[in-house]
Amino acid sequence: MASSKQYLKFILEQLSELDGVSARAMMGEYILYYSGKIVGGIYDDRLLVKPTKSARALMPNAPLELPYEGAKEMLLVDNVDDKTFLTELFRAMVEELPTQKPKKKNR
């Protein structure tokens, strides 16, 4: 099942206090970026984030779930209605995430 644009819009509105949050459509789902780093994504209308130390500290009971078959497990964020919490979560996580490598151009 693909994620809805309405759910993406809701999540982006919840994160609207942060500068530099964006999403990219990928095979019916959405990858979420903050400050140019992949934080997580929306899969089957679920917000999943990378299992960083700060994310685990803020959500110690969050279950690990697969975004799709063959992927690495990610933390399920079930507190998406709390705008303050989501903002705090993304701010805490961004420093732990790797910077995206620039894509090589084909010659």
C-alpha positions in Angstrom: 0.0 0.0 0.0 1.4 3.4 -0.9 1.3 6.3 1.4 -1.2 9.1 0.9 -0.3 12.7 0.0 -2.6 13.8 2.8 -0.5 12.0 5.4 2.7 13.5 3.9 1.1 16.9 4.1 0.1 16.4 7.7 3.6 15.3 8.8 5.2 18.2 6.9 2.8 20.6 8.7 3.8 19.0 12.0 7.4 19.8 11.2 6.7 23.3 9.8 8.7 25.0 12.6 11.9 23.4 11.3 13.7 25.0 8.3 15.1 22.6 5.8 12.6 19.7 6.0 11.6 18.2 2.7 10.3 15.0 1.2 11.0 13.1 -2.0 8.6 10.6 -3.5 10.1 7.2 -3.9 8.1 4.3 -5.3 4.8 5.3 -3.7 6.4 6.3 -0.4 8.3 9.4 0.8 11.8 9.9 2.1 12.1 12.7 4.7 15.1 15.0 4.8 16.2 17.5 7.4 19.1 19.8 6.7 20.0 17.7 3.7 20.2 14.4 5.7 17.8 11.5 5.5 16.0 11.3 8.8 13.4 8.7 7.8 10.3 8.3 5.7 6.7 7.7 5.4 5.9 4.1 4.5 2.3 2.8 4.4 1.1 6.0 6.1 3.5 5.3 9.0 6.3 7.7 10.1 9.5 5.8 10.5 12.8 7.3 11.5 16.4 6.0 11.6 17.2 4.3 15.0 19.8 6.9 16.2 20.8 7.1 19.9 18.8 10.2 20.3 15.7 8.8 18.7 15.9 5.7 20.9 16.3 7.9 24.0 13.3 10.0 23.1 11.2 6.9 22.2 12.5 4.1 24.4 9.5 1.9 23.8 9.1 2.5 20.0 9.0 -0.7 18.0 11.4 -1.4 15.2 9.6 -2.0 11.9 10.5 -2.7 8.3 9.6 0.2 5.9 9.6 -2.4 3.1 10.9 -5.9 2.4 14.6 -6.1 2.5 15.2 -2.7 4.2 16.8 -2.0 7.5 14.5 -1.7 10.5 13.4 1.8 11.6 11.7 3.2 14.6 7.9 3.7 14.4 6.9 7.2 15.6 3.4 6.9 17.0 3.3 10.3 18.6 2.8 12.2 15.3 0.0 14.4 16.8 2.5 16.1 19.1 4.1 18.9 17.0 6.6 19.9 19.7 7.8 16.3 20.1 8.3 15.8 16.4 10.3 19.0 16.2 12.4 18.0 19.2 13.0 14.5 17.7 14.2 15.8 14.3 16.5 18.4 15.9 18.0 15.7 18.2 18.6 13.3 15.4 20.1 15.5 12.7 23.6 15.8 14.3 23.9 12.0 14.4 23.0 11.4 10.8 25.6 11.1 8.0 25.8 13.8 5.4 24.5 12.7 2.0 27.3 11.9 -0.5 27.0 13.9 -3.8 25.9 11.7 -6.7 28.4 11.0 -9.3 27.5 12.3 -12.8 27.7 9.9 -15.7 30.2 10.9 -18.3 
